[in-house]
Amino acid sequence: MELVIIAAAAIICFSAVSTGIGFAMLGGKLLESTARQPELAPQLQTKTFIMAGLLDAVPMIGVGIAMYLIFVVAPGVVG
């Protein structure tokens, strides 16, 4: 049962790290595109915010799955 807790921790850890990498890449590409074509900055910013919302939704699903593993699959281990 302790493996379930380790798996849930790994899910949360990897989703947090991958989201950080994704936001860094997204911000870097926004800056590159804005520097290349400044007149498109408002359109690029809007699309970047939409992508940031989608990028942020994926780790929340992972956290939900991790909480399911902790509190439903292995209820006797925690608490």
C-alpha positions, 0 to 999 in steps of 0.5 A: 500500500505504501507504493500507492502513496509513492505513485501519487507523490510521483504523479504530483511531482512530475506534473508540477515539474512538467508544468514549470517547464511548459510555462517557461517554454511558453513565456520564452516563445511569447517574448521571442515572437513579440520581439520579432513582431511587436505589432502582434503583441496583443494577439499573441498575449491573448493566445498565450493566456489561453494556452496557459489555462490549458497547460494549467488544467493538465496537472489539476487532473493529475492531482485529482487522480493522485488524491483518488489513489490516496483516499480511495485506493489506499484509505488505510495508509493515510490518516 
